[in-house]
């Protein structure tokens, strides 16, 4: 990071013992960008949207007519590699167009989920895309009916060999695929089943208002108050969240029950043994690898979260932390408010010190309005990076409010964006990366930014503040996400025995919270309903362990980087360029890492433990 950034960071962090409100009044965020979606389509009313919706249905129908039955035994092209190459290429182009349409509709909707016009547009596009893609379902099913020897013979053809990673990858789905008519039924009913419940959750969350002393806030600014330096503000926010979540608990409980049952039906029909096996398959990671991660993290709870929150309770002068204190800033330390320009320069500088190419790609997001930064009424909460399609580019959505965590979140999502840009060369079929590896670039980008900021601080108290913030982020990423995974497992296991009451779900939530956060936390009235707003449980069951996987992996990877000679950056960028073409074992081998090694996860967790050691040393 450049010296000018270091100096500015130290100067502002050096101004201690002032309130966040005072800092915020002196430092504005500046002009926050809103994304420009015209690289996908001009507008929701664009003739190109209507034309492409018509074209995708016509082309999908034509594809089905031409290639259905062509490659199965006895088909017209059963041993014709040129015909297979032509079919896969055409299929890839159709997937790109489908992705462009649904990505545009989804991003328009995420911009304001409270707008009924946007909601209708999203729903209409979703229906038409589903109808078109139903004509393509046969293709992967029939490819998996090709005998191994015959497929291998066609893969020796120069053109077909390009798609080997994808063809071998879909082969892994073969044991869990159903007869075509059933697959088509599952696919078409998704928009009135799982998809509809997902949308209900999103629109419910967006519409919620939280009353704090007569001020009615949406969820993002309310959650943001849990980071306030004033305990009274944090408690008021926590109470408001609990009150509103309780008022809507029947809806959240119904959504949770319905989606858990929906998943159980699908898993049973497909023959998955374990409730998380479908996620492991989509992540291309072995169950035993995830089990080893979960066991390692749970065993480390006392050394990580229990120990850290005990330290924090002492810092706050308490015997125990109340649940609204968990993410509180250190006392008497002003939180730096980063303007948008400062956040931009900080991240690009940190990225650039590692790799000019990486910084250059991230710079495009700022320069070309690929970011939607402001907090707005109706805007989707949280943050994400959407890859859209390789023929376009990714978009990033944060809800930027200027806190250090917001800078880290932006660095995280831009890491995803860089990864998605680099992997795009693999094409629509092979660019997507399993979730476990998709978190690698994001967490690594976040770590680069953190290390750059930490290097710019000389004052021990300020170093302690930033280090503590990073430890909390890592605990939230590793400990909390594994606790979330444990909670999901409990919910889905109990749901198999019958419908869960709200009280039962709350009870399961409190079990895992007590285990993971430890004896230094005091859980007050209302915390039992805080499971209800977490979107990953709804949209992507068992997604959450990917965060812990990525964080521990990056901790090990970063240790290799710090000890490595020249050449690490090149290997790292090649890993990102690979997209979904390689298994995690292949991608990590150049760095001497193996996630199947029992010691692998312990090494990653020791990085967090070492940071807690540093915090204790700073107290001495």
Secondary structure, 3 states (H helix, E strand, C coil): CCHHHHHHHHHHHCCCCCCHHHHHHHCCCCCCCCCCHHHCCCCCCCHHHHHHHHHHHHHHHHHHHHHCCCCCCCCCCCCCHHHHHHHHHHHHHHHHHHHHHHHHHHHHHHHCCCCHHHHHHHHHHHHHHHHHHCCCHHHHHHHCCCCHHHHHHHHCCHHHHCCHHHHHHHHCCHHHCCCHHHHHHHHHHCCCCHHHHHHHHHHHHHHCCEEECCEEECHHHHHHHHHCCCHHHHHHHHHHHHHHHHHCHHHHHHHHHHHHHHHHHHHHHHCCCCCCHHHHHHHCCCHHHHHHHHHHHHHHHHHCHHHHHHHHHHHCCCCCEEHHHCCCCCCCCCCCCCCHHHHHHHHHHHHHHHCHHHHHHHHHHHHCCCEECCCCCCCCCCCEEECCCCCCCCEEECCCCCCHHHHHHHHHHHHHHHHHHHHHHHCCCCCCCCHHHHHHHHHHHHHHHHHHHHHCCCCHHHHHHHHHHHHHHHHHHCHHHHHHHHHHHHHHHHHCCCCCCHHHHHHHHHHHHHHHHCCCEECCCCHHHHHHHCCHHHHCCCCCHHHHHHHHHHHHHHHHHHHCCCCHHHHHHHHHHCCCCCCHHHHHHCCCCCCCCCCHHHHHHHHHHHHHHHHHHHHC
